Amino acid sequence: MNRMRFGAILMNPAGEYGFYLSHRVILTVPAPGPIRAVGAADFAANRVFARDGVAVSFLPELMMAAESHASFANSLAMMVFFLGLPENSDGRALYEHIERKLGGRMEEFSIRKPDVTQDEQDRPNNQERENMAAIDDYDFKEDFNSKFAEARKQFGKRPNILVCGYTGSGKSSLVRAILGDVVPKDAIGDGKPKTMGYDCYENALVRVWDSKGLELGETEDEFTEATQNFIREQQNDTNVDNHIHLVWYTIQGPGARVTDCDKNLIRRIFNPDNVIVVITKDDVTRPNQRLALQNTLMEAGVPAQRILFASDEESGARGCKELMALSYQMLPEAYKDAFMDAQRIDREAKIAAVHGKENKARAIIGAAVTAATGAGAVPIPFSDAALLVPIQVGMIGTLAGLYGLREEAIRQSALPFVAKLVGVFTATTLLKLIPGLGSAVNAAVAGTLTGAMGLFVKKNFIGSAIAKIEGRPEPPLGFDVDMFKKLYSEYKKNGGKTI
C-alpha cells in the first residue's frame, strides 16, 4: 500500500478498527462508549483496506462518525453501523462487504513518521507537503457539487400549482404577472375555447398546470370528472414532489357569478386547505359584484382570507403581491424557497426571504462546527489542519445550495474560494492568518475556525443572493483576511452564539 486517503479504515494488531483522519489522528472506539479521536502512535495501525495500492476512502462514513454522539460496544460495532451492515455482523462480514462493494482488501502498511533528523527550519514545509499528500485524492469540486445538489433538493423543491377556472377567466395572464415567462405569451388566450385537458409549464423553480376547455354552460360534468381524475392521479403518486401543492381557482369578477361547478370543485374535488380563490379582472369589477362574489363563496365554505381580488400586469397587477404572499404562506415548507425564487412580483419579499433563511444557515453551520469539534477532540497538529477541509467544503456547498447560488457564481467564485481554502488550512498559513493559536488545533479551535468560516461564507452568500435579486453583478467570494479575523474573534468571544 503506497497511498493513504482520508476516511480509510485501519486495523491494529489488537483487531481494533479506526477511520484515518491523518498520519497523527485516528477515529475509533478505544473502550465501550462514544467515538473518540486517538493518536496514531497509540492506535498503532498496521493494516488498511486498499485496492491497487491505494487506501479505500470511506469519507461519508467518516463524516457521519465525526458528527455522531452514539456509543458502541467496540470499534467493529462502529464500523458495522456506519457501513450499514446487519447488526452483530462480524469481521468476516465486514471484509466481504468491502471487497464485494469496493474491491478493497486488507493490506499491511505503516504510517510514516516525520524525519527527526531534518532541520527544524524546514520542518513546517515538509509537514505541509505530507498534509497535502494525504488529501491529494480528495476531490473538493466533487464534494462541493454533491453537497450543493443535496441542498437544492432539500431547500429548493419545485412546487406544483394547478390554475383552474373557466376559459377566459385570466388564468395564464395571472400566472405571468406573478411567475413571469414560465407561461409563454402565446399561451394567453382571448376567451376562445381551448382543448380539454391540462397544459404543463415549468422551469427549474416551479411547475404550473393550466386547466383548459371549460366553457360557461358547457361540459361542466365532463370537466369536473376530468379534473377529479387528474387530481387523483397526481395525489396518488408515491413521490410527493409530484403532488399538487396549491390550487389557484379563478373566477371572472365582471361576471359576478359562482357556478355550481365552481362550488363542487372547490369543496369536493380539491383539498380545501390548498385552494385560493382568485377573482380576476378586478380592475373592471364593480364593488357590488365583489361583495356578491365574496358572500357567495363564504357561504360555500371558503374562508374570507382565501378569497383574493386581482388583475393582470396590463391592468396594474392589483392583488398579485397579496396572492404571492398567501401562496408562500400556504405552501409546504419544502417548496417555499423555490416559489419565492420564482416569483417576480415582489422584490422586497424576495430579499426578506433571503434574510429569513437565517435559522437554516445556523443549523448548517452548527452541524459543521460539531463535526469539526469532534475531529479536534484530540489536538491536531497544524500540519494536519487540512483534515477540517472536507467538513468545511460540505458546509460551504450546503450554504451555497440554501442561498441558491447560480452556476456562474459557483464556477467563477465559490469553487476558486474552496480551492484557496485547501491551501489556507496548512500549518504556516493558519499561524500567519491568526497568530497566537499555539501549536495545535484542539476541539475549541477547530470549532471556532469552522464557525467563523461559516459566518464569513454566509455573509458573502447573502450579499450574492440580494445582488441577484436587485439585478446587480454578484460580488466575488474573495477571502477577506481582516473580515475573517474579525469574525473569528467575534465567534470566539461569544462562544459560538454569533452563528
N, C-alpha and C positions, 0 to 999 in steps of 0.2 A: 504494500500500500504506500503510494508516494504522494498523495494529495488529500489533505483533510478539508472538511467542509462544515459550515455552521449546521447544527442540528444532527450531526452524525450520532449514531447510537454506539456507545463504547461498552466494553465489558472488562472487568478486572479479574485477577486470579481468584478472588473470593466468590466469583459468579454474580457480582452486582452489576447493574446496568445504569448508564447515565447518558444524558444528552451533552454533546460537546458545545460549549459556549466559546471557549478559546483555549490556547495551549496552557492556560493557567486556571481555568474555571470549568467545572463540570456540574450539571444539574442532575440531582439524584435523590434517592430516599435512603439516607445512611442508617436510619433506625425507624421503626414503626412510627408513623406520624406524617407531617407535611413534607412537601418537596423542599429541598434546600440546595443552595449552591455551595460546593466544596472545592477546595484547592485540588488542582490536578495531581500534585505530589501526594496528597492524602488518598486520592482515589486510586492512583497507580494503575491506570488502564493499560492493557497490553493487547487488546483485540478490538476490532471495529468491523461493522458491516460495510463492505465495499464491493464495487463492481469495476472490473478492468483497471484496478489500481487506484480508483478514486472513491473516497468515502461517500456513501449514500446519504443525502441530506433529508432530514425529516423536519424542515423548518416550520411548517404549520403546526406540527405536534409540539415542537419546542416552544413556540409562542403560546400555545394553549397551556402548556405546563408552567411556563413562567408566570402566567396570569392566575393560575389555579390556587385555590385555598384548600383543596381537598387533601385528605390524609389517606395513606396507603400502608398496607402491611409491610411491603418491601418494594424494591426498585422494579422487580419483574411485574408486580401488580400495577405499578405506574405505567410501564410500557404497554401492558395489555389494555389498559383503559384508554390511553391516548391513541393507540393504533386501531382501536375499535374491534379488538378480538373478543371472543366469548369469555365471559367471566371464568376465572380459575384455569385459563389456558396456561400451559407450562412453557418452559424454554424451547422445547422442540417445536411447539406450535408457533412460537414467535419466529424461529428460524425459518420454518416452512413458509410462513406468511410473507416474510421479507424477500425470500428467494423467489416465490411464485409471483408476487406483485411487482417487484423492482429488480429482480435478478441479483440481489445482494447476498454475499456470503461472508462469513466471519474470516477475517484475515488478521494476522499478527502485525503489530506496529508499535512504535514508541514515539511519544511526544518529544520533539527535540527541545532540549533545554538551551537557554541563552549561553553564548560563549563567554565564560568568565574571564578569558584572557584578553578580550578586546579592550581598547581604550574607552574609559568612561565617556570621553568626548564624543565618540562615535556611536555609543550605545543607543541613544534615542532614535537615530535614523535607522539603525538595524532593526530595532523593535517595531518601528513603523512599517518597515518592509515585511516583517513577519506578520504583522497585523493585516496588511493589505493582501498578503498571500493567502491568509486564512479565509478571506471573503472574496477572492477573485472569481469564484464560481457563483457568487450571489448576484443575480440579475435584478438590480434595483428597478429598472424600467418595467420588467415583467411584474414585479411585486407591486409597484405603484399602480400600474394599469389594472391589475387584478383587484386591488382594494378599491380603486376608483369605480370599476364596473359593479362591484358588490354594493358600494354605497349608492350608486344611481338606481340599482334595483330596489334598494331599501327605501331611499328617500325620494326617488323620482318616478314612482309608479304612475303609469299613464291612466287617467280616469276615462270611463266611457260615459258619455252623456247622450241620452236619447232626446231629440227635439221632435215633439209630436203635435199635430193640430191639423185643422182643415187647410186645404190648398189656398194660398193667398193670404194666410194669416201672418206672414212675415217671418217665418222660421229662419230661412237662410240669411236674410238681412240682419236679424238679431244676432245670429252666431257670428257673422262677420264683424259686427260692431264690437263684440267682446273678445273674440278669439282671432280676429284678423283673417289671413288668407288660407286658413285651414279649409274653409269652404270657398271654392273659386267663384269669381264674379259671374261666370256663365251659369252657375247653379241657382242664381236668384231668379225666380220665376216672375211672371207678370199676372199671376192669378189664374193661369190656364191649368187644366188638369195635368197631372204627371202620371207616370206609370206606377201602378200599385206595387208597393214593396218598400225597401229601405236602402238608401244610399249611405255609404260609409265614407267619411272624410277623416283623414288622420295625418298627424305629423309625429315627431318624436315625443311630444308632450301631452297630446290629447287626442281622443278618438270621438268623433261625433257621428251618431246615427240619425239620419234625417228621414222621417216618415213621408211617404209620397202618396198622392192619389185619393185623398178623402175630399170628396165634393159635397157641399152642403145639400142634404136631402137625398144623397145617392150612396149606395153601397155601404151604409153605416154598419149593418150587421156583419158584412164580409170584412170590413176594415177592423171592427172590434175583434173578430175571431182571428184575423191575421196578426193583429197586434198581440193578442193573448198568446198565440203560438210562438211569436218572435220572443216575447219576454220569457216564456217558459224555457225556450231553447237556450237563451243566454244565461238565465239564472241557474239552470241545471248543469252548466259547465263545471267540471271539477276544479277548474282554475278560476279563483275569484277575481283575478285580474281581467277576465273576460265578461264579468257580470256588468249589468247596467248599474252604475253607481249614483246616477242622478237623472231626473226627468225634468225637462222644461216643457210644460204643456202650454201651447199658445192659443189664445182666443182673440179674435179681432175686436178692438174696442168699439169702433163705429157701428158694428153690427148689433151690439148690446144684447147678445143672446148666448145663453149657455144651454146647449142641447142635451138631450138625454144620453146621447153617445158620449159627450164630454164627461158628464157625471159618472157614467158607468166606467169609463176608462180610468178616471182619476181615483174613484173609490174602490173599484173591484179588481181592475187589471194590474195597475201599478201598485207598488208599495207606497202607501200614503206618506210615509216618513221620508220618502226620496223625491217627492214631487214639489216643484214650484210652478204655480200657475202664473203665466205672464200675459197680461192684457196688452197686446201690441197696438201700434199706431196711436199712441196716447196723445200725440200732438193734434190729432183731429178727432179725439173722443171728447164728447161733451160731459160736463160734471154730473148731470143726471144719469148718463149712461154708465159712468164709472161707479156711481153709487148702486145702481141696479145690478150691475155685474158682481160687485163685491158682495152685496147682500145675498144674491142667489148662490154664489159659491160658498159663502159661510154657512148658509142653510144646508148645503150639500155636505158639510163637514170639513171644508178646507179652512185651516186657521188663517186669520187675517194677516199674520206676519208672513205667510207664504203666498200671498197674492200681491203681485207687483205690477206696476204700470210702466211701460217702456216704449221707446220709439227707436228707429234705426239711426245710423250715422247721419244720413242726409237730413234728418229731422231733429238733429241735436243730440241724439243718443240719450234721451231722457230716461232715467231709471236704470241705465245699464250698469253704472257703478254699484247701485244697490243690489242688482241681480248678481253681479260678480261676487260681492261681499257675502251675500246669503248663500251662494253656491259654495264658496270656500268654507263657510261655517258648517254646511251640511255634509260635505264630502267626508268619507272616512279618512282618518289621519294619514294613512299611507299614500293617499292620492292628492293631498292638498298642495304640496310643493310644486308638482308638475303643473297643476292647474294654474297656480299663481304665476309660474314662469310663462305659461301660455297666454294668459290674458293680457290685453294691450290697452285696456280702457282706463286703468288707474295706476299711474306711475308711483304715487305716494304709497299705495298699498303694497306694491312690489318691494319698495325699499323697507317698509315696516316689516314685511315678511322675512327679509334678509336678516334684520336685527332680531326677529322673533325666533331664529334658529339657535339662539344662544344656549339654551339648555341642552340641545342635541350636541352642539360643539363641546360643551363642558363634559358631557358623558364620554365622547370620543377621546378627548384629551385625558380625562381621568383614567380611562381604561389603559391608555398607553403609559401613563405615569405609574400605575400599579404594576404593569409588566416590567418597566424599567427598574422600579424599586426592587422587584423580585430578582432581577438579573444582577443587581448590585448588592444582594444580601451578603455575599462575601465580597469585600473590597476588590474592585477590578483595577489592575494597573492601567495607567493611562495608555500604555501601548495596546491595551485590549479594548479601549473605549468604543471601537467601531462595532462591537457586538450589540450596541444600542441602536445601530443604524437600521436594521430590519424593523424594529419596534417603531422608530420614528418615521420611516418611509411608509409603513402601514397607516400610521396616524395621519400623515400629510395626504396620502391618497384618499383616505376616507373623508377628510375635511374638504378636499377638492370636489369629491362627489356630492357632499352635503351642500356646498355653495354653488354647485352647477358650473364649474369652470368649463369654458369652451375648448374644443380640441386644439385650436390655435394657441390659446393661452397655456395649455398643458405642454404643447410641443416647444413653444418658444420661451416659456418662463418656468413652469413648475418642474419639469424634468431636469433642465440645467441647474436649478436650485438644488434638487435632490442629489445630483452628481457632485455638486460642491459640498453638500453636507457630508458625503462619504469622506471627502478629503479633510473636512474640518475636524472630524472625530478621530484625530490622531493625537499622539501624546503632546508633541510640541505645539501644535496649533491650538489645542484646547487650553494649554497653560498660558499661551500668549493672549488668547481670547479673554479668559477670566483668570487673572493672576491670583495666587493665594489659595488655590484649591487643595493643595497638598500633593501627595504622591500617588493617590489612588482615587478611583470613583467608588464611593460607598453607596449604600442604598439611598440616602438622602440626596446626595449629589446627582445620582442617576435620575431620580425622580424629578429633581429641580431642573436639570438640564432639559429633560423631556417636556416638562410642563411649560418652561419658558419658550421652548421651540414651538410648542403648540399654540401659545399665545401669539407669538410672532407671526406664524403662518395664518392663524385665524384672522388677525388684524389685516393682513395683506389680502386674503381671500374675500373678506367683507368689502374692502375697497375695490377689488376687481369686480365683484358682483354688482355693486352700485354703479360703477363706471359703465358696465354693460347695459344696465337699465337706462342710464342717462344718455346713452349713445356716445360716450367718450371712449378713447382708447384705453384698454385695460393696463394699469401700471405693471411694470415688470416686477417679478418676485426677487428682487435683489437682496443679498444678505447684508443688512444694515448692522454693522458691528455694535455701534453705540446703542441702537434700539434694542438689540438682543441683550446687551449687558444690563440695560435699564430694566427690561422685563425679567431677566434672571434675578436681579437684586430685589425687585418688587415681589416676585413669586416666592423667593426665599424668605423675605421679611414677613410675608403674610401667611407663611405655611401652606401655600397652595390654594388659598382662598380667593385668589385673583383670577382663577380659571373662569 
